[in-house]
């Protein structure tokens, strides 16, 4: 599961994040008990069709899983939120995660998505995770 693998990796490699506290697998969740304002969410979003791996001889395919990582700031904290988003981007770029052959970010900088009614700012980071399965 690529999103779960990314959560585990970010938990270990971004000091500001703790899985289950402010780092979650799945879609963005509203602020509530157990879901803070400043939070990061990792969601598997698909990817291109699998390609046969030529030398496998056993039906192994190359798959590129696409992830969308969303970062949300504390209310009114654009700079801190952007710093966190860039830390997540930096950690994800070329991350060494389990049996994944390559992990890479699709954009050079996190995409700013704007703010909500509570002045919480959001960013998205697209990540591809390549594996043979």
Secondary structure by P-SEA (a helix, b strand, c coil): caaaaaaaaaaaccccccccccccccccccccccccccbbbbbbccccccccccccccbbbbbbbbbbbbbbbccccaaaaaaaaaaaaaaacccccccccbbbbccccccccccccccbbbbbbbbbbbbcc
